[in-house]
Structures are given as C-alpha cells and as structure tokens.
Amino acid sequence: MSANTPGHYRLKKTHKASIAGVAALGAAALALTLVPGNDAAAETEPQALANTQQVAWAYNANSPQAKALHASLTEQQTTIGLKAKQELEAKAKAAAKAKADAQAQAAAKAKAAAKAKADAKKRADAKAAASRAAARQPVFANNLDGWIREALFIMDKHNIPGTYEGIHRNIMRESSGNPRAINNWDINAINGVPSKGLLQVIYPTFKAYHVPGTKFDQYDPVANIVAACNYAADRYGSMDNVNSAY
C-alpha cells in the first residue's frame, strides 16, 4: 500500500512505542480487575503505570531520559577520547625528551672525546718539540773551551756579538781561566763589590746584564761570560774590542 494513500501511514518508532505503552497499560488495568481487594489494586496500579512509562520511554528516543543518557554517553566518550589524546601527547613528549637527552649526552661525549684527543695531541706535539730542541741542543764540555762555546751559543740566540778568540783572550787576562777567581784588592773590592768569575764582573753589572736562561750566579762560568759580553757589547760594541780592564 502506498504511504501517500489518504487515511493510511506507516508507524514510526515513537508511534509503536506509544502503542506498546497503551497495550501495557491495558494489561495492567486488566490485572487490576482480576485481583480482589482495594488495597491490592492500590499497590498494583502504580507499579503497572511505572512499567508502562518505562516501556514507553524505552522506545522513545526523544524523551528527556533518552536525551540525558545520550548526553552522558557523549560526555564520557569525549572524556575518554581527551584522556587518550593527553596520554599519547605525554608519551610523545617523553619520547622526544628522551631522544633529546640521548643526543645531548652523545654530543657531550663526542666533545669530551675531541677535547681529550686535542689535549693528547698538544702534549705529544710539545713533547716532540722538546725532543727536537734537545736534539738540536749541543752538548758542551765542562771546561774552558766548553764554557766559551756554550756562551757563544746563547749569545747567538740573543744577538750578543763576540768571538771565541775575543772571549778567550779577555778571560786569560782577567782570571787565567779560573771560574772561582775573585779580586779583593781593587777599588771595587774596597767598595764592597769585588770582581768575580772568568771575566771578573762586579755584582751590579752582572745583575743589570744577566741574560735569562743562564744561572743567576756570578761564579757560574757560562752566566759570567754571557753577562760580561752583554755589558761589553753595550759599552764597547763587542768583547772583541776590549783589550784591558773594562
């Protein structure tokens, strides 16, 4: 039969629920007529009405109860979805932090390893340079010839002029090659600053013209020669130009 036929139409869910409710109500009324006594009827009638309402509501999606239930379920689903989303975000954040921490630790280890490698190379280079310097450093004899040659080696580094012959000649005149020689009778001795060493240098002159890298000792043969030649270069141009007391 067509749905557009006048006087006829298909039953919707709400209509069916209403019919079911009416049927239930009729059944309840019939039950009341079969049960004797007014008290029993008074107790049964509300229950029947309640059952009728429940049956009618169960089939009515537009009822307040159904709407409230639907809203409650929707809220619960939203809450569960939000909580799941927050948990996923927290896990992702924790994973990102763990990854960043691991990368930072790896970078720190790599930096420390690079620094340790650089320090080791620096120490190795310094040791190699010291070895090369030691290899280049000649060994001088511990005698007058060796002292003069070592003094000339140091003088060359400090651009102090002088020759083996000039130094040797002045040493032989001043001290006869005795590094412990001291003059206790001239004017310097009278003034409290006696001449000492191979080239008979007084303390004020030795102190003023001492060359770093040599011992600070007037009696040290190499330090005495280098300081005396430094003084002679300043005053006479070179120890080679000195031929008498200076």
Secondary structure as GFF3:
##gff-version 3
##sequence-region A 1 246
A	DSSP	alpha_helix	13	34	.	.	.	ID=ss1
A	DSSP	alpha_helix	38	58	.	.	.	ID=ss2
A	DSSP	alpha_helix	64	136	.	.	.	ID=ss3
A	DSSP	alpha_helix	144	157	.	.	.	ID=ss4
A	DSSP	alpha_helix	164	174	.	.	.	ID=ss5
A	DSSP	alpha_helix	187	190	.	.	.	ID=ss6
A	DSSP	alpha_helix	203	209	.	.	.	ID=ss7
A	DSSP	alpha_helix	221	236	.	.	.	ID=ss8
A	DSSP	three_ten_helix	239	241	.	.	.	ID=ss9
###
